[in-house]
Amino acid sequence: MPMWKSSELFEPRWLEGQVLGLNEIFSSDKPEQILDWARENFAPSLYYECRFSSKDAVMIHLCEIINFKPKLFTFAENKQGQVNELSQRGFKIDLISRKRRAGQDDDREFAKLRQDVLSEASGWLCGSRTQSAKSPEILSIDGVHGGILKIDPTAHWSAQGIRDYCQEHRLPHWPEAGSYGEQSPGSRSSSSLLRRSS
């Protein structure tokens, strides 16, 4: 397992090549190992955006397995119950509100808020990756947010794999997260976000 420090990872002369090499190495590693590497190299400035999808439930459960509490943030203002539950489990999560203006572009507004949050991040854990990615990578360079490293330990998991993990560990299944303004049927469930497996 490589143990390069974040200061080395962000050398612009060799970052892209190093990310390619790391993706090859991590392709056979378990998500817990990748999370542990991310914690070693990027904490305490490792951030995670939680949209409360099934993949987010899996990611948070994996963090619990290795006793890791990344800096969580969310724009899901209709998820106060889940935010409170995560806080009770020892996660610090910032619920970021936005000013609702008539006719505003939601995607642009969220992008600006996300940029502000990630301005101090050295790494960004991703759970709610869209299915449109042509070739999902565990590590990628986020050019939108200052070239920080984007890390998705379950990038190669299928939707069925996410469902199976949720079932095995008694986590709730929520449909893939859409925009923050949408509320999926699963988000109205009273199921606990994180249940301990029996």
Disulfide bonds with the S-S distance in Angstrom:
none
